[in-house]
Amino acid sequence: MSRGPLLFRDIDTPRLAALETYRGLGGYEALAATLGLKSPDECIEIVKASGLRGRGGAGFPCGLKWSFVPKNSPKPRYIVCNADESEPGTFKDRELMEKNPHLLIEGMILAGYAIGSHCGYIYLRGEFEYIQRILDRALAEARSAGLVGADVFGTGYAFELHTHLGAGAYICGEETALLSSLEGYRGQPRLKPPFPAVEGLYACPTVVNNVETLMNVPHILKNGGAWYRQWGTEKSPGTKVLSVSGPVKRPGNYEIPLGLPLRTLIDSPEYCGGMRDGLKVKGVIPGGSSVPLLPASELDTGLDYESMNAVGTFLGSGGVIVIDDHTCMVDALWNITRFYEHESCGKCTPCREGTYWMSEILERLEHGAGRETDVALLEDVADNILGKSFCALGDAAAMPVQGMLKHFRAEFEYHVQHRRCLVNRRRQSLEEVTA
Amino acid sequence: MSHAPVMPLDGPAHLDWPQAAAAEVREAIARFPVARSAVLPLLWIAQRTWGWVPPAALRLVASTLELPEPEVFGIATFYTMFNLRPIGRHHLQVCMTLSCSLMGADRLFRHLEHRLGVGHGGTTADGRFTLRRVECLAACGGGPCMQVGFDYHENLDESKVDALLEALK
């Protein structure tokens, strides 16, 4: 049974990672139909017309990003795949690369061709060592078949592609930090502008795209921009792979047409099949732990960029974390905030210090030692990080706090007044173990 | 910013790349127009070769890439996955981030602490296991999850973990 219309259509085909299987299903046909037959500018126009938006989290229009690469720069240009997949709640790129590495390679070659690049790097998070092996094997096959190298498909276009392994740092998912890391520095972000399209890797024009974004490219170049718009909405065309986690009956990756209501994703037997163990939805983080959560009353919101923005949150990376009615929101937020405290790169003060203080306050609240002023203090610290940090990590740490306080403030105040959780099934299980 | 351990002063005084590793090192450097980019690949080769990255290996990476030693020390301590002190034969890395936590990661970690008699960052006396809490491993749909070395183990519970520990000699 097909798990999705596009990227997940063939995902469970046995041995899809082998070149022969991939080609048998139409793989590399987009490359054959593009190289030497369409100009790089035509490719950019087709991707622009498709309306494809970056699938890593920011949702920036992909074709527009490509068009920012200067046409007459004498410097080499680079195409870099962000395969750092480190946003909590997100695990789509891992499955996509593990099962269909050639689709990423084909997407990289096509993106490289469109921006006039002859060299690409796939930056994988350090934990994905086994995926590096899968990709390297696929790359070796593609090289032997003349699909990567000095003369791609005999068209005279040269393209080299390498994999690169990070070593454990959430910040390297931020594109300028990723480039610092790829250059051999600590993975710390750089000021924008200049944007990578103008000055990226080795100060050369560079496009950084997410795995899922690049995997859409072969489909779009083969079938056209209008074809891609058969799925999704006017402002959010196409499909999106959502990673669903938490106590639902069938967690996992689902490729949906953009605009599908969140409730359908969670409840429909076609997707997650509802909650397990008689639990109810309390709130949902729709786009990775960095975005504000939605309360259960907003479950009818469509999963697309504009509908999510309209209710004060973001589609982000598509990491949907479902939180149940027996979970303490103070405890859940403390967990999220600890993550950002741990992952703050230390470069700028609002993020480095602010994430630490938010964790301190939440720890106090959770342990029944909260002060009368703590909820307001927490809000104040978050407000003083948002928009004031060097890169988006600070915003990513502040927004979940703001979202929680907007929708569940009473639960935080309950902690101050009663010095305990309103509900917390995890604490009970902890106590059982430690009794 | 990783909470890196204080740099140990022990380990061998001097190291050289063994023959097979030297070939990998040359190949890694050739992938980039600027040699410095190979610093993470070389640190990984060092960790694979010696099981951890002793100070002498950091100096070796620095001299191979003609970088100042403190630069390489600074890079190795920034990332969480380089073991700057020796670890056990099996590195148990339990994800503690929200999705896994909602599915019972805290309880699982406590269970491992009790079973092994060590806490976060500890190594069992027989040198078999090192236990560590880690942040999101991108296996949220299979929480609670754990990486043993680089191998993913998902949808864990106490009995599955016990069976796994038995199998890891």
Interface residues (C-beta under 8 A of the other chain):
Chain A: P76 E85 S86 E87 P88 G89 T90 F91 D93 R94 R125 G126 E127 F128 E129 Y130 H162 H164 L165 G166 A167 G168 A169 Y170 S181 L182 E183 G184 Y185 R186 G187 Y202 S243 V244 S245 G246 P247 P251 G252 N253 I285 S289 G319 I321 I323 D324 T327 A332 N335 I336 F339 H342 E343 S344 C345 G346 R352 R426 S429 L430 E432 V433 T434
Chain B: M1 S2 H3 R31 P33 V34 R36 S37 A38 V39 L40 P41 L43 W44 L65 L67 G74 I75 F78 Y79 T80 M81 F82 M96 T97 L98 S99 S101 L102 M103 G104 D106 R107 R110 H111 H114 V134 E135 C136 L137 A138 A139 C140 G141 G142 G143 Q147 F150 D151 Y152
